Amino acid sequence: MHVEGTGAFALEPGVVVRVPIGVKHKIINVTEELVIYDVFHPATI
């Protein structure tokens, strides 16, 4: 994963990432199956 201002790092089982509003981020170099849960807070409808 790459987060603007932090750089790139590996996503491993059990890792939780919090990305503040307005910070650019993206998943890169996926080499195996990956399940991602996106949680938005506060909830929006």
Backbone as numpy.savetxt, mean C-alpha at the origin, in Angstrom:
# Nx Ny Nz CAx CAy CAz Cx Cy Cz
6.28 -2.31 -2.97 5.43 -1.16 -2.97 6.33 0.07 -2.97
5.85 1.12 -3.61 6.58 2.38 -3.60 5.67 3.47 -3.03
6.15 4.19 -2.04 5.42 5.30 -1.43 6.27 6.55 -1.58
5.66 7.58 -2.16 6.36 8.85 -2.36 6.92 9.37 -1.04
8.19 9.71 -1.02 8.83 10.23 0.18 9.45 9.16 1.06
9.07 7.90 0.83 9.62 6.79 1.61 10.49 5.89 0.75
10.06 5.67 -0.49 10.79 4.81 -1.41 10.12 3.45 -1.53
10.86 2.49 -2.07 10.32 1.16 -2.32 10.65 0.21 -1.17
9.74 -0.71 -0.91 9.97 -1.74 0.11 9.11 -2.96 -0.21
9.48 -4.10 0.34 8.76 -5.36 0.08 7.49 -5.46 0.91
6.45 -5.99 0.29 5.23 -6.33 1.02 5.30 -7.81 1.35
5.23 -8.13 2.60 5.32 -9.51 3.07 4.09 -9.84 3.89
3.78 -11.12 4.08 2.62 -11.49 4.89 2.64 -10.78 6.25
1.50 -10.20 6.61 1.38 -9.53 7.90 1.72 -8.05 7.90
2.22 -7.55 6.78 2.61 -6.14 6.70 1.36 -5.26 6.55
1.31 -4.18 7.32 0.24 -3.19 7.21 0.89 -1.87 6.80
0.31 -1.23 5.80 0.86 0.02 5.31 -0.21 1.11 5.43
0.12 2.22 6.03 -0.78 3.37 6.11 -0.20 4.45 5.22
-1.01 4.88 4.25 -0.58 5.93 3.33 -1.48 7.14 3.56
-0.91 8.25 4.00 -1.71 9.45 4.25 -2.38 9.97 2.97
-3.48 10.69 3.14 -4.20 11.28 2.02 -3.25 12.15 1.20
-3.32 12.00 -0.12 -2.54 12.83 -1.03 -1.15 12.33 -1.35
-0.70 11.24 -0.70 0.64 10.70 -0.95 0.53 9.67 -2.08
1.33 9.85 -3.12 1.32 8.92 -4.24 1.95 7.60 -3.82
1.32 6.50 -4.29 1.81 5.16 -3.95 1.36 4.17 -5.01
2.10 3.07 -5.16 1.70 2.03 -6.10 2.39 0.72 -5.75
1.74 -0.36 -6.16 2.30 -1.70 -5.98 3.16 -1.99 -7.21
4.40 -2.45 -6.98 5.32 -2.73 -8.08 5.95 -4.11 -7.90
6.44 -4.67 -8.97 7.20 -5.94 -8.96 6.47 -7.08 -8.27
5.21 -7.33 -8.62 4.45 -8.44 -8.05 4.91 -9.72 -8.73
5.39 -10.68 -7.94 5.91 -11.93 -8.50 5.11 -13.16 -8.05
4.14 -12.97 -7.15 3.30 -14.08 -6.71 1.92 -13.54 -6.37
0.98 -14.46 -6.10 -0.39 -14.05 -5.80 -0.40 -13.08 -4.62
-1.23 -12.06 -4.74 -1.28 -11.01 -3.73 -2.73 -10.64 -3.45
-3.12 -10.62 -2.19 -4.45 -10.18 -1.79 -4.28 -8.89 -1.02
-5.02 -7.85 -1.45 -4.91 -6.54 -0.81 -6.27 -6.11 -0.29
-6.31 -5.63 0.92 -7.52 -5.06 1.50 -7.32 -3.56 1.59
-8.15 -2.82 0.88 -8.12 -1.36 0.95 -9.13 -0.90 1.99
-8.67 -0.15 2.97 -9.55 0.36 4.01 -9.45 1.88 4.01
-10.59 2.53 3.93 -10.62 3.99 3.92 -11.21 4.47 5.23
-10.54 5.46 5.85 -11.05 5.99 7.12 -10.88 7.50 7.10
-11.85 8.29 7.40 -13.19 7.85 7.77 -13.93 7.28 6.57
-14.87 6.42 6.83 -15.65 5.79 5.76 -16.39 6.84 4.96
-16.45 6.63 3.66 -17.21 7.53 2.78 -18.30 6.74 2.08
-19.41 7.41 1.84 -20.53 6.73 1.17 -20.81 7.42 -0.13
